[in-house]
Amino acid sequence: MTAPSRHVGGTNGFPLSAPLLSVENVTLEYQVPGRVVRATQNVSFDVWEADRFILLGASGCGKSTLLKAVGGFIAPREGRILLDGHPVHGPGPDRVVVFQEFDQLPPWKTVRENVAFPARVSGHLGRKEAAERAEHFIEKVGLTRFADAYPNTLSGGMKQRVAIARALAMEPRVLLMDEPFAALDALTRRKMQEELLALWEEVRFTLLFVTHSIEEALVVGNRIALLSPHPGRMRAEINSHEWDLTSGGSPAFQAAANRIHGLLFEEAGADGASHE
Ligand SMILES: Nc1ncnc2c1ncn2[C@@H]1O[C@H](COP(=O)(O)OP(=O)(O)OP(=O)(O)O)[C@@H](O)[C@H]1O
């Protein structure tokens, strides 16, 4: 396993600041009739402010379950999750999730209402302030012309833009994204990755992003946790800040993708028995 990267500095090599989010030895399980399904085992990672941290792994390695646990929807069987040093005990507006599904927006609300309402409730804002914040983020995702439209009149990509604007307008401590672009066509997916990175450049939010695409992980993330399945365990953690949307197809990018593929599948397969 590669050494976990740390935001280190100073002369003694200690982290400059405490992590925003700490996942410490987290084991997650589902109780189903007659048995327990262990989704993750002993998973640990730290996310610092303004990180774009990726959970990458094959289907069933527990990525979504980890995201749900950080969201506070599932309690760890073992281990703990800390946000700003405090244990997570349930959902809260400091952690907002953007899902893959296009139906995550209430269809009876316009784009403007979809973005303003949660911001108003979570931020305890007045109507005017919430409306201003909504306008700001609707503009950031390029949907000003559609502010009065209803979700059913928008494309899949536009709905995801609304979901992102809605989440950012709530100003969460960490934005959780569960394969947000996986249901989009390849061109729209790439465009959305571009837009997300441009938004990050501007807003510098902290992102925890789930994907099973190695390429997407490399371009969207600055750090990547590789998980092996059944149950999900940390296989490795790597830095990926050197890659962006212009890197795709270069020999070095391809080599990085191949290396990750090897870490996820070939090496895991070779010694898989010791991880079960
Ligand atoms: N509600 C549930 N009840 C029982 N088992 C579940 C439930 N949700 C997920 N699991 C199991 O937990 C494990 C991890 O699932 P999870 O959805 O977190 O994986 P994932 O890496 O996100 O997969 P995918 O990429 O396919 O979405 C799997 O074995 C899955 O079958």
The ligand as a Gaussian input file, in Angstrom:
#p B3LYP/6-31G(d) Opt

LIG

0 1
 N      -29.597000      -1.587000       1.846000
 C      -28.739000      -2.609000       1.815000
 N      -29.026000      -3.768000       2.443000
 C      -28.166000      -4.803000       2.440000
 N      -26.963000      -4.782000       1.831000
 C      -26.629000      -3.662000       1.179000
 C      -27.487000      -2.521000       1.131000
 N      -26.874000      -1.543000       0.409000
 C      -25.685000      -2.054000       0.015000
 N      -25.530000      -3.321000       0.483000
 C      -24.369000      -4.192000       0.291000
 O      -23.230000      -3.532000       0.839000
 C      -22.103000      -3.709000      -0.001000
 C      -21.577000      -2.351000      -0.417000
 O      -22.569000      -1.707000      -1.244000
 P      -22.388000      -0.225000      -1.797000
 O      -23.629000       0.133000      -2.537000
 O      -21.945000       0.665000      -0.696000
 O      -21.171000      -0.421000      -2.807000
 P      -20.665000       0.544000      -3.950000
 O      -19.179000       0.426000      -3.950000
 O      -21.244000       1.905000      -3.787000
 O      -21.253000      -0.164000      -5.246000
 P      -21.800000       0.466000      -6.624000
 O      -20.611000       1.093000      -7.305000
 O      -22.317000      -0.722000      -7.357000
 O      -22.860000       1.475000      -6.256000
 C      -22.560000      -4.595000      -1.155000
 O      -22.216000      -5.918000      -0.849000
 C      -24.049000      -4.404000      -1.178000
 O      -24.692000      -5.549000      -1.669000

